[in-house]
């Protein structure tokens, strides 16, 4: 509860059942103070979240976030009342391939470039998460060793790693056994549940029986099972799997992605699994994840992102009440700063399911990420940052092809360049989050700027040719412009880094960003041919 009263001087009271809850009240106050302290409204806000744990799972296949980006996301989460960050970076060898080993004391520049963290970097990240009241859940991926009956020491080795991470400040752990095949025989199902129970019991005995301060205790294990998308198996196999898993320690938090890997959260899928598991669940939401579509950005409103992301049902909507989910954590894009727009919506929806409004959420999200003064420019620009650019450019291109009048298209390209310049200027604002945001989307900004400039140049030459005003120099430049279009998909400043392989086999490579791939990019080819 947050209460503000008084006349000339404000009396502020914030109450919460624990310090986590009180922190949310402080977040409400901080947002109110954005408008200044004069004429501050006298209010009483009594509030609570519909979903207990709300936040992020860094679990995509690709370059893990830098320490700077991760810490900036923590600060963003704190401001908008998201409280859980699960770290399960698929490409971090100390999460998976080297899961039993301690993080290295130092890393090379090459290792840093592919997202590796040293032990000191991890300690720093965890410390910042605590400062922002974000539960940093470090997850281990022991793979098939978890259910190998011949491996008698797997729980001991996991606990030794947990000890190392506890010394770095971690106070909650995850255990992932996803993407290694779904066990179906009774023996494997039994050992899967038994070992999960042993692990939770070991955590309780080690840290929660005796402790120096409450801050040293460890919250329940977050478990991502082999069967997280239940449509992979038939109903009988599904019931056997979750029925066996349901016999494990009741404190363990079990995650699913729903019926499918890319399902949008819904109560029906939760009901199916919870009825067989015998308790509630948590939802791992692959949104706005782009590891299966790396060249694209999803920076529009929630439902436009659903339409753009080919793996998601474009007709899906968020239910007004999500029954049976104790956690909703989103697996974002490899561009963590750009993901904050969608993550704002995840936090907004998780706090209050019933009042989520797609359009107003998006307007608020953009202001939260780029600032009120840049919001209009970014909302306009976001139509072009997406691959499936539609209006207004689609109608303008169609009209040009019909009547050959270039002025409307030229005006639109000049408007696009002005918006690009406005967003690029954020890099020099002096705020770290602004600079990180621009760096995240720089290849898309570069490509859009080059598309707009090249479109203007092509149109100018086509108009000059039609008016009979072409000189020999113009004809030479036209030839160069056509070559620019042919080479356009190989421009170095349009490229960004991606990872190939896992573990010791990780290598960086580059791919081309793809903003405005549906309309504006093909229009360049059309204009080059026309020229």
Buried (B, 14 or more C-beta within 10 A) or exposed (E): BBBBEEEEEEEBEBEBEEEEBBBBBBBBBEEBEEEEEEEBEEEEEEEEBBBBBBBBBBBBBBBBBBBBBBBBBBBBBBBBBBBBBBBBBBBBBBBBBBBBEBBBEEBEEEBBEBBBBBBBBBBBBBBBBBEBBBBBBBBBBBBEBBBBEEBEEBBEBBBEBBEBBBEBBBBBBBBBBBEBEBBBEEEBBBBBBBBBBBBBEBBBEBBBEEEEEEEEBBBBBBBBBBBBBBBBBEEEBBBBBBBBBBBBBEBBBBBBBBBBBBBBBBBEBBEBBBEBBEBBBBBBBBBBBBBBBBBBBBBBBBBBBBBBBEBBEEEBEBBEEBEBBBBBBBBBBBBBBBBBBBBBBBBBBBBBBEEBEBEEBBBBBBBBBBBEEBBBBBBBBBBBBBBBBBEEBBEBBEEBEEEEEBEBBBEBBEBBBEBBEBBBEBBEBEEEBBBBBBBBBBBBBBBBBBBBBBBBBBBBBBBBBEEEEBEEEBEEBBEEBBEBBEEBEEBEEBBBBBBEEBEEEBEBEEEBBBBBBBBBBEBBEBBBEBB
